[in-house]
Amino acid sequence: MSDDRTLRIRAVEVAASQILRQVMPADEPMDGIRETPERVGRMWVEELTIGYDVDVPSLFRLFDAEDFAGMIVVKDIPVRSLCEHHLVPIVGYAHLGYFPAGRVIGLSKLARLVEAYARRLQVQERLTRQVHAAMSEHLEQNGVAVMIEAEHMCMTLRGVQAPGTKTVTATMTGRFQETQVKDEFLASIQRNGH
């Protein structure tokens, strides 16, 4: 593990300890949370915000498309992120589509792309825009569609407290702006989907 990552983990541990001291009564038994700051430090740096360490352009290794020019859709990609306003989870699914204009990307790389941006402090609108911009820039394409539907715990656990409420964001360019193509994309992500 790099010295920088170790320092970041330690800093988060210290902050987690301070939060626990502030929210728990002084006479509360601490046995169950003795190792919590260490677990929180590792979780925040090595999991929840690992997307900051991803070199997004390196994900775009392209392959021969065998002259395929039809729509490619990868749907139901898990989204696990953190709301930058309240530091609580955003959980849902991303649906990506594009029309290749030459070479194609390995399908797993699209899921890695979503994770690279989702594993940062986020708002859903920015996440949608970032995934779309990366696909538009790094793919040989004639159109890109990104739709994300997610539940925000800042609406579920606090404030309005409306469990099950989903937010949907979408950006579509190129051929996806044609009504028939947009309808085909939307139909493809609804079949047996979420």
Summary of the structure (lengths in Angstrom):
residues: 194
radius of gyration: 19.9
end to end distance: 37.5
largest distance: 69.2
contacts: 564
relative contact order: 0.14
helix: 47%
strand: 26%
